[in-house]
Amino acid sequence: MGTKHHSSDTVSDPKKRRKVGFSKVDEGVQPNDCIKIYMVSKEGEVGSEESFSIEPVDLSPFFEEDGKIYGYQGLKITIWISSISFQAYADISYESTCDAGKGVTDLKSSLQNIFADNLVETKDDFLKTFSTETRYVKSMISDGKVVSNGLDAHFKADCAELEVVRVEGSAMGLLYCRLVPLVLLLVDGSNPIDVTDPDWQVYLLVEKKIDEQETPQKLFGFAALYRFFHYPDSHRLRLGQILVFPPYQRKGYGGYLLQAITNMVVADNVYDLSIEEPLDSLQHVRACIDVPRLLSLQAIQPSLNATVSRLKEENLAKRTQITRFAPPSETIEEVRKTLKINKKQFLQCWEILIYLALDPVEKYLENFRTVVLDRIRADVIGKDTGASGKRLVEVPTEFDSEVSFVMFKSNGTGEEFKEAEIEESDKVKQEEQLQKLVDERIEAIKLVAEKVRVTSS
């Protein structure tokens, strides 16, 4: 066995120091920094500037424990997803690999966390799918039930011939499995539905084919709804997922699909329809659908007119107690029975209905703002000052002050609240946050009101 040789110079001169080299630490690379994803509809778009670029959500949960890729220099991953077969191909290139202490990431395994069996091995095999899979969508919906066709006046999509088809059984399971990668890539925090659960229903928005031409049938998006039993003899539907594919977004397809579902819920006499954690953009489209429906429902007009009259006559700035402007329970129930709009959604739309009826709205805007503030304050803090309800109290902490607080529910006596007094500065900060929420809510109301006025004119 060889031994290290120490020179006599090092021994004779203790001031000299041996130079020690350290290998470069592999800090890894974020997946979103080296992965580009495109959606293509024909063979010629693969690798061309015509490819439609997709901006995915954070991809780090699909890679390593800390979400990074290790062991590669000059790594580039380009992924193409077919809008015909919804299969994918990944082109992986890099300058070199080196294990610098963190190993070398298994890219194939990580990508399969997203694409599973939808990832085609070779580019040639992927290109062939544009000719071998041209009838894929059509074959999947051949036994489906058409629940809507023809355009609604409120939503003008680019394609005039559309239909919504409900698919069931094995066809639903097979097609949804091909759509899962798009769900994971485009919807933050999403999870695939259980296709073996018969209570899941999948609705597809497709191009209506009026002939037997061989051009592929376009699939624009889909929605997945879960069916719940409601005692004693009814069912409720909850919209768990809705997605319009990137090349077709902001063109009216999402509104068309959601309205078709709304019409179907009424036709099937479902108890009501809810949406699981809707994004602001989806809530906007939903309100643009429901508000015109509510305006045409005569049963709510007396309650709405009475509320609007009070707002025009009263000066809420001089009130001595909180005044309620919510619709009566019988109106809420009538809306649920007739339009299948649940209470939470109706209360959201109620504020928009009031705003539309306040003419001129600028004259009564301060009163309207007070109504919105009272509702948000009740939702966030509690029903009334000094009354029972949830309380948020900021507390001294060594952690982030923006997210450090205590929430508790009082019994109505106020004793607990006295024990955790809020400092004046905290009250000011809380009020500022509430006012910001009010500003955001009123802006959202204005956007819906403008849309409703345009479509109804």
C-alpha positions as CSV (number, residue, x, y, z in Angstrom):
1,M,0.0,0.0,0.0
2,G,1.4,3.4,-0.9
3,T,1.8,6.2,1.6
4,K,1.8,10.0,1.2
5,H,5.2,11.6,0.9
6,H,5.9,14.6,3.1
7,S,8.6,16.9,1.7
8,S,11.5,18.1,3.9
9,D,10.5,21.7,3.0
10,T,7.2,21.4,4.8
11,V,8.8,20.0,7.9
12,S,11.5,22.7,8.0
13,D,9.2,25.6,7.3
14,P,6.0,25.3,9.5
15,K,4.6,28.5,7.9
16,K,4.0,26.8,4.6
17,R,0.5,25.3,4.2
18,R,-0.6,22.5,1.9
19,K,-3.2,23.5,-0.6
20,V,-6.4,21.5,-0.2
21,G,-8.9,21.2,-3.1
22,F,-12.6,20.9,-2.6
23,S,-15.0,19.4,-5.2
24,K,-17.8,21.7,-6.3
25,V,-21.0,21.2,-4.3
26,D,-24.0,20.2,-6.5
27,E,-26.7,22.7,-5.6
28,G,-29.1,21.1,-8.0
29,V,-31.5,22.8,-10.5
30,Q,-35.1,23.7,-10.2
31,P,-37.3,21.5,-12.6
32,N,-39.1,24.6,-13.9
33,D,-35.8,26.2,-14.9
34,C,-34.8,23.3,-17.3
35,I,-38.1,21.9,-18.4
36,K,-40.1,23.3,-21.3
37,I,-43.5,21.9,-22.2
38,Y,-45.5,22.3,-25.4
39,M,-48.9,21.1,-26.6
40,V,-49.1,20.1,-30.2
41,S,-51.9,19.1,-32.6
42,K,-50.0,17.8,-35.5
43,E,-46.6,16.2,-36.4
44,G,-45.2,19.4,-38.0
45,E,-45.5,21.3,-34.7
46,V,-43.1,19.1,-32.8
47,G,-39.9,21.1,-32.5
48,S,-41.2,24.1,-34.4
49,E,-42.1,27.7,-33.3
50,E,-45.8,26.9,-33.9
51,S,-45.8,24.7,-30.7
52,F,-48.0,26.1,-28.0
53,S,-46.0,26.7,-24.8
54,I,-47.5,25.6,-21.5
55,E,-46.6,27.3,-18.2
56,P,-46.8,24.5,-15.6
57,V,-47.3,24.8,-11.9
58,D,-44.4,24.2,-9.6
59,L,-42.9,20.8,-10.7
60,S,-40.6,20.3,-7.7
61,P,-43.0,17.9,-5.8
62,F,-42.4,15.4,-8.6
63,F,-38.6,15.4,-8.1
64,E,-36.4,14.2,-5.2
65,E,-37.1,15.0,-1.6
66,D,-36.1,18.7,-1.9
67,G,-37.7,19.1,-5.3
68,K,-34.4,19.6,-7.3
69,I,-32.6,17.7,-10.1
70,Y,-29.0,16.7,-9.3
71,G,-26.0,15.4,-11.2
72,Y,-26.5,17.1,-14.6
73,Q,-24.6,19.9,-16.4
74,G,-26.4,21.8,-19.1
75,L,-29.6,19.9,-18.7
76,K,-32.5,20.7,-21.0
77,I,-35.8,18.7,-21.0
78,T,-38.4,19.4,-23.8
79,I,-41.8,17.7,-23.5
80,W,-44.4,17.6,-26.2
81,I,-48.0,16.7,-25.4
82,S,-50.3,15.7,-28.2
83,S,-53.8,17.3,-28.1
84,I,-55.0,14.4,-30.3
85,S,-54.0,11.4,-28.2
86,F,-52.8,13.2,-25.0
87,Q,-49.7,11.1,-25.1
88,A,-46.3,12.7,-24.5
89,Y,-42.7,12.5,-25.4
90,A,-39.7,13.9,-23.5
91,D,-36.4,14.9,-25.2
92,I,-33.6,15.0,-22.6
93,S,-30.2,16.5,-23.4
94,Y,-27.2,17.4,-21.2
95,E,-23.5,18.1,-21.4
96,S,-22.4,15.6,-18.8
97,T,-23.4,13.9,-15.5
98,C,-21.5,13.8,-12.3
99,D,-22.3,12.6,-8.8
100,A,-21.2,15.5,-6.6
101,G,-22.6,14.1,-3.4
102,K,-26.3,14.2,-4.1
103,G,-26.4,11.4,-6.7
104,V,-27.8,11.6,-10.2
105,T,-31.6,12.1,-10.5
106,D,-33.5,9.4,-12.3
107,L,-35.2,11.6,-14.8
108,K,-37.3,8.9,-16.4
109,S,-38.8,7.9,-13.0
110,S,-39.4,11.5,-12.0
111,L,-41.2,12.2,-15.3
112,Q,-43.3,9.1,-14.9
113,N,-44.6,10.6,-11.6
114,I,-46.4,13.1,-13.9
115,F,-47.0,11.2,-17.1
116,A,-47.1,7.5,-16.0
117,D,-47.8,5.3,-19.0
118,N,-48.6,8.3,-21.3
119,L,-44.9,8.9,-21.9
120,V,-43.9,7.4,-25.3
121,E,-40.3,6.0,-25.4
122,T,-39.1,7.3,-28.8
123,K,-39.7,10.4,-30.9
124,D,-40.6,8.3,-33.9
125,D,-43.3,6.4,-31.9
126,F,-44.7,9.7,-30.7
127,L,-44.9,11.2,-34.2
128,K,-46.7,8.1,-35.4
129,T,-49.5,8.7,-32.9
130,F,-50.7,11.7,-35.0
131,S,-51.8,9.3,-37.7
132,T,-52.6,6.2,-35.7
133,E,-54.6,8.0,-33.0
134,T,-56.7,10.5,-35.1
135,R,-60.0,8.8,-34.0
136,Y,-59.0,8.5,-30.3
137,V,-61.3,11.1,-28.9
138,K,-64.2,10.1,-31.2
139,S,-63.8,6.4,-30.1
140,M,-63.9,7.5,-26.4
141,I,-67.1,9.4,-26.7
142,S,-68.9,7.2,-29.2
143,D,-71.1,5.6,-26.4
144,G,-71.3,8.8,-24.4
145,K,-74.5,10.8,-23.6
146,V,-74.7,14.3,-25.2
147,V,-76.0,16.7,-22.4
148,S,-75.7,20.0,-24.3
149,N,-75.1,21.2,-27.8
150,G,-75.4,24.6,-29.6
151,L,-74.0,27.9,-28.2
152,D,-75.5,29.9,-25.4
153,A,-75.9,33.6,-26.2
154,H,-73.8,34.6,-23.1
155,F,-70.7,32.7,-24.1
156,K,-69.3,33.1,-27.6
157,A,-66.6,30.5,-28.1
158,D,-64.3,30.4,-31.2
159,C,-65.8,27.1,-32.4
160,A,-69.5,27.4,-33.3
161,E,-70.2,23.7,-33.2
162,L,-69.8,22.4,-29.6
163,E,-71.3,19.7,-27.5
164,V,-70.8,18.4,-24.0
165,V,-70.7,14.6,-23.6
166,R,-70.8,12.6,-20.5
167,V,-68.6,9.5,-20.7
168,E,-68.9,6.5,-18.3
169,G,-67.4,3.1,-17.6
170,S,-64.1,2.0,-19.0
171,A,-64.0,4.8,-21.7
172,M,-64.2,7.4,-18.9
173,G,-61.4,5.7,-17.0
174,L,-59.1,5.3,-20.0
175,L,-59.5,8.8,-21.3
176,Y,-59.2,10.5,-17.8
177,C,-55.9,8.6,-17.2
178,R,-54.5,10.3,-20.3
179,L,-55.7,13.7,-19.0
180,V,-54.2,13.3,-15.6
181,P,-50.8,14.8,-16.6
182,L,-52.5,18.0,-17.7
183,V,-54.3,18.2,-14.4
184,L,-51.1,17.8,-12.5
185,L,-49.2,20.3,-14.7
186,L,-51.9,23.0,-14.7
187,V,-53.8,22.8,-11.4
188,D,-51.7,23.5,-8.4
189,G,-52.1,20.9,-5.6
190,S,-54.5,18.8,-7.6
191,N,-55.0,15.0,-7.2
192,P,-56.5,12.6,-9.8
193,I,-60.0,11.4,-9.2
194,D,-60.7,7.7,-8.4
195,V,-62.0,6.5,-11.8
196,T,-63.2,3.3,-10.1
197,D,-65.7,5.2,-8.0
198,P,-69.1,5.2,-9.8
199,D,-70.1,8.4,-8.2
200,W,-67.6,10.4,-10.2
201,Q,-69.0,11.8,-13.5
202,V,-66.8,13.2,-16.3
203,Y,-68.1,15.6,-18.9
204,L,-66.1,16.5,-22.0
205,L,-66.4,19.6,-24.1
206,V,-65.7,18.5,-27.7
207,E,-66.0,19.8,-31.2
208,K,-69.3,18.6,-32.8
209,K,-68.5,16.5,-35.9
210,I,-71.3,16.8,-38.5
211,D,-69.7,14.4,-41.0
212,E,-67.3,11.4,-41.1
213,Q,-64.3,13.4,-42.1
214,E,-61.0,11.9,-40.9
215,T,-59.7,15.1,-39.2
216,P,-59.3,14.5,-35.5
217,Q,-62.1,15.5,-33.2
218,K,-61.0,18.3,-30.9
219,L,-61.3,17.9,-27.1
220,F,-61.3,21.4,-25.5
221,G,-61.6,20.5,-21.9
222,F,-63.4,18.5,-19.2
223,A,-65.1,18.6,-15.9
224,A,-65.3,16.0,-13.1
225,L,-68.3,16.1,-10.7
226,Y,-68.9,13.9,-7.6
227,R,-72.4,12.8,-6.8
228,F,-73.5,12.8,-3.1
229,F,-76.6,11.4,-1.6
230,H,-78.9,13.9,0.1
231,Y,-81.5,12.7,2.5
232,P,-84.1,11.5,2.0
233,D,-84.3,10.9,-1.8
234,S,-82.1,13.4,-3.7
235,H,-78.5,14.0,-4.7
236,R,-76.1,16.9,-4.7
237,L,-73.3,17.5,-7.2
238,R,-69.9,18.9,-6.4
239,L,-67.6,20.2,-9.2
240,G,-64.2,18.8,-8.2
241,Q,-62.2,19.6,-11.4
242,I,-62.7,21.7,-14.5
243,L,-60.0,22.4,-17.0
244,V,-59.9,24.0,-20.4
245,F,-56.7,23.0,-22.2
246,P,-54.1,25.9,-22.7
247,P,-54.6,26.4,-26.5
248,Y,-58.3,27.0,-25.9
249,Q,-58.3,29.1,-22.8
250,R,-59.8,32.7,-22.7
251,K,-62.0,31.9,-25.7
252,G,-65.3,31.2,-24.0
253,Y,-65.0,27.4,-23.7
254,G,-64.9,27.3,-19.9
255,G,-68.1,29.4,-19.6
256,Y,-69.8,27.1,-22.1
257,L,-68.9,24.0,-20.2
258,L,-69.9,25.4,-16.9
259,Q,-73.3,26.6,-18.2
260,A,-73.9,23.2,-19.8
261,I,-73.3,21.6,-16.4
262,T,-75.6,24.2,-14.7
263,N,-78.4,23.4,-17.2
264,M,-77.9,19.7,-16.7
265,V,-78.2,20.0,-12.9
266,V,-81.6,21.8,-13.3
267,A,-82.9,19.3,-15.9
268,D,-81.9,16.4,-13.6
269,N,-83.5,18.0,-10.6
270,V,-80.4,17.7,-8.5
271,Y,-80.6,19.1,-5.0
272,D,-77.9,21.7,-5.7
273,L,-74.5,22.3,-7.2
274,S,-71.3,23.3,-5.4
275,I,-67.7,23.9,-6.5
276,E,-64.7,22.7,-4.5
277,E,-62.4,25.6,-3.7
278,P,-63.0,27.6,-6.9
279,L,-60.3,30.0,-8.1
280,D,-61.2,33.6,-8.5
281,S,-61.3,33.2,-12.3
282,L,-63.7,30.3,-12.1
283,Q,-65.9,32.2,-9.5
284,H,-66.1,35.1,-11.9
285,V,-67.4,32.9,-14.7
286,R,-69.8,31.2,-12.3
287,A,-71.2,34.5,-11.2
288,C,-71.6,35.7,-14.8
289,I,-73.8,32.6,-15.4
290,D,-75.8,32.7,-12.2
291,V,-76.6,36.4,-11.9
292,P,-78.6,36.6,-15.2
293,R,-80.5,33.5,-14.1
294,L,-81.3,35.2,-10.8
295,L,-82.4,38.4,-12.5
296,S,-85.0,36.4,-14.5
297,L,-86.4,34.7,-11.3
298,Q,-89.4,36.7,-10.3
299,A,-89.6,35.1,-6.9
300,I,-86.6,37.0,-5.6
301,Q,-87.6,40.5,-6.8
302,P,-89.7,41.5,-3.8
303,S,-86.8,40.8,-1.4
304,L,-84.3,42.4,-3.7
305,N,-86.4,45.5,-4.1
306,A,-87.0,45.9,-0.4
307,T,-83.2,45.6,0.3
308,V,-82.3,48.1,-2.3
309,S,-85.0,50.6,-1.1
310,R,-83.5,50.4,2.5
311,L,-80.0,51.0,1.2
312,K,-81.2,54.1,-0.7
313,E,-83.2,55.5,2.2
314,E,-80.9,54.7,5.2
315,N,-77.5,56.3,6.1
316,L,-75.4,53.4,7.4
317,A,-72.7,55.8,8.5
318,K,-75.0,57.0,11.3
319,R,-76.2,53.6,12.4
320,T,-75.8,52.4,16.0
321,Q,-75.8,48.7,15.3
322,I,-75.1,46.3,12.5
323,T,-77.9,46.1,10.0
324,R,-78.5,42.8,8.0
325,F,-79.2,42.9,4.3
326,A,-79.1,39.2,3.5
327,P,-82.0,37.6,1.7
328,P,-84.7,35.9,3.8
329,S,-84.5,32.2,4.3
330,E,-87.5,31.5,2.1
331,T,-85.9,33.3,-0.8
332,I,-82.7,31.3,-0.4
333,E,-84.7,28.1,-0.4
334,E,-86.7,29.1,-3.5
335,V,-83.4,29.8,-5.4
336,R,-82.1,26.5,-4.4
337,K,-85.2,24.6,-5.5
338,T,-85.6,26.5,-8.8
339,L,-82.0,27.2,-10.0
340,K,-80.1,24.7,-7.9
341,I,-77.8,27.5,-6.6
342,N,-76.6,26.7,-3.1
343,K,-76.8,29.2,-0.2
344,K,-73.1,30.2,-0.3
345,Q,-73.2,31.0,-4.0
346,F,-76.5,32.8,-3.8
347,L,-75.1,35.1,-1.0
348,Q,-72.2,35.9,-3.3
349,C,-74.5,36.8,-6.1
350,W,-76.9,38.7,-3.8
351,E,-74.3,41.4,-3.4
352,I,-73.9,41.7,-7.2
353,L,-77.7,41.9,-7.6
354,I,-77.8,44.7,-5.1
355,Y,-75.0,46.5,-6.9
356,L,-76.8,46.2,-10.2
357,A,-80.0,47.6,-8.7
358,L,-78.4,50.6,-7.1
359,D,-78.9,53.2,-9.8
360,P,-76.9,55.4,-9.9
361,V,-74.6,53.2,-7.9
362,E,-72.1,56.0,-7.2
363,K,-74.7,57.8,-5.1
364,Y,-75.1,54.8,-2.8
365,L,-71.6,53.3,-3.0
366,E,-70.7,54.1,0.6
367,N,-73.8,52.3,1.9
368,F,-73.0,49.4,-0.4
369,R,-69.4,49.3,0.8
370,T,-70.6,49.1,4.4
371,V,-72.8,46.1,3.6
372,V,-69.9,44.3,2.0
373,L,-67.6,45.2,4.9
374,D,-70.1,43.9,7.5
375,R,-70.4,40.6,5.6
376,I,-66.6,40.1,5.3
377,R,-66.1,41.1,8.9
378,A,-68.6,38.5,10.0
379,D,-66.9,35.8,7.8
380,V,-63.4,36.6,8.9
381,I,-63.7,37.8,12.6
382,G,-67.1,37.0,13.9
383,K,-70.7,38.1,13.8
384,D,-70.7,41.2,16.1
385,T,-68.4,43.0,18.4
386,G,-68.8,41.6,21.9
387,A,-70.9,38.7,20.7
388,S,-69.9,35.0,20.4
389,G,-67.9,34.1,17.3
390,K,-64.5,33.3,16.0
391,R,-61.7,35.7,17.0
392,L,-58.3,36.3,15.6
393,V,-55.7,37.7,18.0
394,E,-52.1,38.4,17.1
395,V,-49.6,37.3,19.7
396,P,-45.9,38.1,20.3
397,T,-43.7,35.5,18.7
398,E,-40.2,34.9,17.5
399,F,-41.6,33.6,14.2
400,D,-43.1,35.4,11.2
401,S,-45.4,38.1,12.7
402,E,-47.5,38.1,9.5
403,V,-48.7,34.5,10.2
404,S,-48.7,34.4,14.0
405,F,-52.1,34.5,15.7
406,V,-54.5,32.7,17.9
407,M,-58.0,31.8,16.9
408,F,-60.7,31.0,19.5
409,K,-64.4,31.0,19.9
410,S,-66.0,32.9,22.7
411,N,-69.1,31.8,24.6
412,G,-70.7,35.2,24.3
413,T,-69.7,36.6,27.7
414,G,-66.7,38.3,26.3
415,E,-64.5,37.2,29.3
416,E,-62.1,35.2,27.1
417,F,-61.7,38.2,24.8
418,K,-60.8,40.5,27.7
419,E,-58.0,38.1,28.6
420,A,-56.5,38.5,25.2
421,E,-56.9,42.2,24.5
422,I,-56.0,43.5,21.1
423,E,-53.6,46.4,21.1
424,E,-54.7,49.5,19.2
425,S,-52.0,49.1,16.5
426,D,-53.3,45.5,15.9
427,K,-56.8,46.8,15.5
428,V,-55.7,49.3,13.0
429,K,-53.8,46.7,11.1
430,Q,-56.8,44.4,11.2
431,E,-59.1,47.1,9.8
432,E,-56.7,47.9,7.0
433,Q,-56.7,44.2,6.0
434,L,-60.5,44.2,6.0
435,Q,-60.6,47.3,3.9
436,K,-58.3,45.6,1.4
437,L,-60.6,42.6,1.2
438,V,-63.5,44.9,0.6
439,D,-61.7,46.7,-2.2
440,E,-60.9,43.4,-3.9
441,R,-64.5,42.1,-3.5
442,I,-66.1,45.3,-4.9
443,E,-63.7,45.2,-7.8
444,A,-64.8,41.6,-8.5
445,I,-68.4,42.7,-8.2
446,K,-67.9,45.5,-10.7
447,L,-66.3,43.1,-13.3
448,V,-69.3,40.7,-13.1
449,A,-71.7,43.6,-13.3
450,E,-70.1,45.0,-16.4
451,K,-70.1,41.5,-18.1
452,V,-73.8,41.0,-17.2
453,R,-74.8,44.5,-18.5
454,V,-73.0,43.8,-21.8
455,T,-74.5,40.4,-22.4
456,S,-78.0,41.5,-21.5
457,S,-78.0,44.6,-23.7
